[in-house]
């Protein structure tokens, strides 16, 4: 039995465990069976393997799938183990399954087959996160909050404007994952070790049977290419970085009392009874480490690999599978935390004007009245200095106008207009440029997000 000979050839050596990917290959067990089936069907259709043998092999593959990955015989990897299991059931004829292919095109096909499913699952989660962000934003177009630059109070904005900013970023993350998907979904099968095959294989047919969009033509490229992993990990690392910023903000906002996380997304302390900690969001923030680490690990593995196949590649795809799991979970948790958190409108409103955050709006008002913006900026800065960290009164602003312009402020603007500019809600409402925080502008922008 040729199967026995094959297994003896690979049976020993102190490095056997080191060489074997069988345990990690559980991830691609079902993918390998699908790839085997498509290949065997194509071999039969092309008259390369007779129908009876193909039927027996397909029957054996069903049997192997029913028994599960754990029941496979020992092997260097899942491809070899499944082949051995088929030969155990069918006899030596089962070895015809591996006609006109190599484990090199086989494994590349399996990784792509499995990863495209994982990427679509991850994308479902990014879409759910976008929906959560839009839903909560829609409820909070009027909820004024402090906006920050350099983590210092900058200008008042709204919770809706803030959340939509992340929805827009997650929309681009989603598009990047789908771009990666397009290039994952190409078939290397039929390229064999790298150098093609003398058998009359139909590569378009196996691609079609496996649901791939197209065939990777050059057989050396097809079996060696792993740039689809780099692209996927890059998209995942970018998304994880987006998530880390969102998580960091919400952790800070929870610390300030702006937002309450639901108990479902909080943890307690084993010693401090009063604690309610944002652990879930800290783990979301930390997931960027997994994804960026995975991208770095992958690129380091791929760098400088000669054409065509090298066993280093066995250590490449695990980075992508680990990262897609971690990032998809983090996305799911972020969506749940956002959907269930409570924004404290009163606390947010009372702090929205802190640190003279309406200063820019006052300068804008003076500039609209004809005072050069740079002069207006200096006047408001002077008033801010006089207010000693507090918010200047209307009288202080008028006094500065006398100093700088030699004229009363009321020659330029009305008292009502200045009072409105100093009010955070009015300040927000005035900034109604496209994409700005005014409730009307955010509502219009959210319409485009939902479409
Ligand atoms: N298990 C291998 C991998 O994951 C595939 C087998 C190719 N092995 C070989 N020696 N050509 O890359």
Boltz pocket constraint, residues with backbone or C-beta under 6 A from the ligand:
constraints:
  - pocket:
      binder: B
      contacts: [[A, 21], [A, 76], [A, 77], [A, 103], [A, 104], [A, 107], [A, 309], [A, 310], [A, 311], [A, 313], [A, 314], [A, 315]]
      max_distance: 6.0
